[in-house]
Amino acid sequence: MEQPVWPISITSRSGVPGRNQSVTDPAVPYFDLKIQFQNLRNEILPALERVCESASFASGPEVKAFEEEYASFCEVGHCIGVNAGTSALHVALRCMDIGPGDEVITTPFTFIATAWAILYCGATPVFVDIHPATRNLDPAGLRAKITPRTRAILPVHLYGLPADMDAIHEIASDAGCKVVEDAAQAHGARYHGRRTGGLASMGCFSFYPGKNLGAYGEGGAVTTDDADLAARARALRDHAMRRRYHHDEVGYNYRMDGFQAAVLRVKLRHLPAWNRRRAEIALRYTEAWKDLPMQLPEIPGGRESAWHLYVVGVENRDRFCTILLQEYGIPTALHYPLCLHQQEALRDLGYASGDFPVAEALARRCVSLPFFPEMTDAQVDTVIQGVCRSLS
Ligand SMILES: *Cc1c(COP(=O)(O)O)cnc(C)c1O
């Protein structure tokens, strides 16, 4: 999570209701996990105590119970808890037998971990540009990127919006390759009625604290309806140990810990209400801003977003963010300022700026606004008015 920068001196000519002119106190926080803990204190602390008393620190009954509950939330047969979203992606790609020489097609507009997992397998990430409205991998460019080495497609449900799965599956099945979901931002989203995590061979989730469902540390999960894939993932996360001290392939120490599972079990009970509140705030933002010179999130028919982030696109971003912060006390963040093919770490893939114009345009224009379920209606109004005034 990027920390918004708060300037040393602030001048306000805004008069937005609720604006507090103190330097340390923005009108609205970008994001606030402390309020959530205050609300959940009486549920979380006893859960942590249970873990201490049972001494089930690595794996154990809380992890098993969380896996059952999260599988049922995702409406899939199996959930395997791991120690991070990046590990979930790595394990899922290993379950697809991705290895050196293989190509995995994904979006250039995502968090870098999507590409790390492909590289950890020794495979090559191949990018295809995004769709300007959904900001997800555009199936229109997908077929042209299929080669005899293509082994899997890894769509990301960016900002919580499910990718165009029907079109992706059609191309994947023609090409004889697998599909894995990066659902790290999409806990609880739906695509034609079905939950993310159940839309491909495997789904990968992150429980990084800032996600819709966040641990009190690191966490992740792989979901699947396939019992054999589930058994392989379960083995891989625990040193590939199907039988004690017997290892039939290279495994990892990617186990979920007991404290995280206990926290996640408490928070999972609140997730549906939190996601509903996110959708309500999103609706209010979109209604209020529909006539402004700004690109708003669009949700195609048949899809329900998990509304992880509310991201707009503006032409003059630096100026917009500076006015929002300095005059209206509204902090912002960027998801993401640079595409994957423009990252120094991935330069050996041989891409150049200009290769993915839609993604690059979004990287220049995107702005994430304050957006979290605990926001009060007054805070939502402050953001609405600040944005309207900044663009007028
Ligand atoms: C957060 C995130 C990840 C990585 O999850 P970690 O738990 O931080 O390892 C992967 N992909 C996407 C799209 C993410 O947003």
The ligand as an SDF file (V2000), in Angstrom:
LIG
                    3D

 15 15  0  0  0  0  0  0  0  0999 V2000
   -1.7020   -8.1590   -4.0810 C   0  0  0  0  0  0  0  0  0  0  0  0
   -1.5670   -8.7860   -5.4040 C   0  0  0  0  0  0  0  0  0  0  0  0
   -0.7590   -9.9280   -5.6070 C   0  0  0  0  0  0  0  0  0  0  0  0
    0.2290  -10.4520   -4.6020 C   0  0  0  0  0  0  0  0  0  0  0  0
   -0.2330  -10.7540   -3.3820 O   0  0  0  0  0  0  0  0  0  0  0  0
    0.7580  -10.7960   -2.1070 P   0  0  0  0  0  0  0  0  0  0  0  0
   -0.1420  -11.3620   -1.0540 O   0  0  0  0  0  0  0  0  0  0  0  0
    1.1880   -9.3940   -1.8440 O   0  0  0  0  0  0  0  0  0  0  0  0
    1.8900  -11.6880   -2.4380 O   0  0  0  0  0  0  0  0  0  0  0  0
   -0.7940  -10.5490   -6.8490 C   0  0  0  0  0  0  0  0  0  0  0  0
   -1.5400  -10.0550   -7.8560 N   0  0  0  0  0  0  0  0  0  0  0  0
   -2.2890   -8.9520   -7.7140 C   0  0  0  0  0  0  0  0  0  0  0  0
   -3.1100   -8.4730   -8.8690 C   0  0  0  0  0  0  0  0  0  0  0  0
   -2.3130   -8.2690   -6.4920 C   0  0  0  0  0  0  0  0  0  0  0  0
   -3.0500   -7.1520   -6.3760 O   0  0  0  0  0  0  0  0  0  0  0  0
  1  2  1  0
  2  3  1  0
  2 14  2  0
  3  4  1  0
  3 10  2  0
  4  5  1  0
  5  6  1  0
  6  7  2  0
  6  8  1  0
  6  9  1  0
 10 11  1  0
 11 12  2  0
 12 13  1  0
 12 14  1  0
 14 15  1  0
M  END
$$$$
